[in-house]
Amino acid sequence: MNEDVANPSGKFWSPLYIGVIAFLCLLLPGFFLLGVNYRKLGKPHLKWISWIVGILVFGVFASWFVDSWPHLDWLFMLLYIGTSVAMAAIQYSLYRRVLDDDETVRPQSLLVPGVLSALFAIGVLILFFGWEWYSYTGYVKRLQQAEEFYDAGEYPAAIAVMKETCADYPTGRESYVMLAMLYDASGKRDSAIFALDSWLGVAPEDAEVKEKLYDLRYKKGSE
């Protein structure tokens, strides 16, 4: 028996498949399986380290995803893929040493852990998109309420609703545009410009809002 490997159980998994599960199932199940596999491969002291690191990494990616959705950038995907690959690579040499040390052992199937991992990922996504739907319906109700105030000529009330909406839903484009429209209708052009500028701080490539901002700054300024 190789001295670097202490009493493997003979019932371990391939880290390559763990990496695939990690990629497909939001990383955390992969870290959990990686920790269990360390115990199976004779390195039980690395189990808790894997789990703690996994929870921290999952928390970072989850926060990043929530803050960036639906505008995820290439860096997120690159790091996500890289983390999945690293999880498989970091345990692979130990896995190979165990296989080479005893040709009679073979890795176990990951079918059941894979199914459980998929159920975890599906549950997390259902919760996330369910919350997104709930938040969006609340957002739409606020827009409708502001429109009702606007139609009734109650501009201060409509502005108050939209300011609150921009604060609560900072990625809601329509609220910034409507707030600018309300300020402009109230004769507060500088405030309307500020509202559109605030949105461009979130989405600097929004050409339509840039055009609206140009109209406010220059065309109306020349009237």
N, C-alpha and C positions, 0 to 999 in steps of 0.2 A: 504494500500500500504506500502511495506517495506520502511523504512526511508533511507536505503542505495541505493535505486534505485529511480532516479528522472525522472518521466514522460516518461517511455518507450513508443515508438510509437505503439507497438503491431505488427510491421512488421519487425521483426529481423530474423537473420539466426542462424543456429546451428554452433557454433565454431568448432565442430568436423569436419564438412564438409569443413569449411574454412581451417582447417589444412590439409585435404586431397588435396584441391585445391593448397595450398601452396607447398606441396610436389611435386605434378605433374606438376606445372606450374612455377617453378623457383623462388618461395618464394614471389617475389614482389607483384603479384596480391593478394596473401593471406594477406599480410600486409595492402594493400589498403582496402580489404574487412573487415579486422579486425577493421580498423579505422572507416569505415562506420557503422559497427555493433555496435561499442561503442556508436555512436550517436543514433542509433535505440534503444539501450538498456538504454538510459537515461544518458549516460556519454559522452557528446559531447566534453568536454575538453580533452579527451584521444584520440580523432581522429587524431589530428595533431601530437601528440607524436608518435602514431603508424606509421603514414606515414613517419615521419623523421627517426625513427629507422629502418623502412623497407628499405628506400633508402640506408642508411648506411650499413645495413647488406647485402643487395643485391649487393652493390658495392664491399664489401669485398669478398663475395663468387664468384662474377663474375671475379674479378682480380685473385683470387686463381685458379679458373677453367681455365682461359686463360693461366696462367703461368704454370700450371701443366699438361694441356692436352697434349697427351692422357694418361699420367701416374698419374691419380688421385689415391690418397692413401685412406686407410681405415678411416683416421682421417677426411678427407673431407666429406665422406659419413656419418660418425657417427654424425658429427656436423650438416650436412644438415638435416638429419632425426630428430635429436634432436630439431632443430629450428622449424621444422614443428609441432612436437608434443607439444613443449612449446607454440606455438601460439594458439593451440586449448585449452591447459590446462589453460593458464593464464586468459582466458575470460570465462571459463566454469562455475566457481562458480557464477559469475554475471548472466549468462544465466539461471542457475538453479533457482536462487533467483527470477528472473522475472517470470519464469514458475510457480514456487510454489506459488507466490503471486497472480497470476490470472490464474486459471485453464482453462479459456475460450480462452486464446491466444495460438497460435500455430506458430512455426517457418515457415518462408517463404521458398519456393523452391529456390535453388541456381543454377538452370539450366542455366538461361541466364548469370549471372555472371561467372558461370563455363565455358560456351562456350567462352565468351570474354577472360577469363583468358587463356584458351587453345590457342586461336588465338594469344595472346600476346607471349606465350611461343614458339609457332611454328614460329612466326616472328623473335624472338630473335635467335632461333636456325638456321633458314635459313640464317640470316645475319652472324652469327658466322661461320657456315660451308661454306658459300659462300666466306667469306674472307679467310678461311683456304685453300680452293681450289685455289683461286687467288694467295695466297702467295706460295702455293706448285708449281704451274706452273712456277712462277718466280724463285723459287729455282731450279727446274729441268733445266730451261734454263741456269742458272749459271753453273750448273754441266756440261752441254753439252758444254758450251763455254770453260770451263777449259779443258775438254777432247780434244777439237779441238786444243787448244794451246799446250797441251801435245803431241798430235800426230804430230804436226808440229815442235816439239822440242823447243818450246818457253816456257821453264820452269818458268822463272821469271814472265811472263804474267799470266801463269796458277796459280802460287802461289799467285799472287796479287788478282786474282779473288776469289780464295778459302779463303784467309784470310778475305776478305770483306764479303764473304758468311757466314763464321763461326760467324762473328760479328753480321750480320743481322738475321741469323737463328741459334741461339745458341743451339737449340735442333735437328739440322739436322745432324744425324750421318754420312751420306755419305760424307759430306763436310770435316769433321775432318779426316776421313780415307783417302780421296783423298789428302788432304793437306799433311798428313804424307807421302803418297806415292810419292808425288811430291818433298818434301824435301829430301826423301831418294834417289830418282833418281838424285837429284842435288848434292848428296854427303854431305848433311846437316843432319846427323843422329840425332844429339842432338835436332835440331828443329823438326824432325819427331817424336821423343820421346815426346817432349813437346806437340805436337798437339794431340797425342793419350792420353797423361795424361790429357789434357784439357777435352777431351770427357769423360774420366772415372770420371771426377769430376761431369759430368752431369748424367751419367749412370754407376755407379760403379760396377754393376753386369754384364756388357757386357763381356761375356767370350771370344768371338771371338777377340775383341779388346785387351783384356788382353793377349791373345796368340800372337797377332801381336806385342804388346809392348815387350813381353818376347823375341821374335825373334830379335827385334831391339837391345835390351839391352845386350843380352847375346850371342846369336848364332852368330850374325854378329861381336860382339865384340871379339869373339874368333878366327875369321878368320885371 
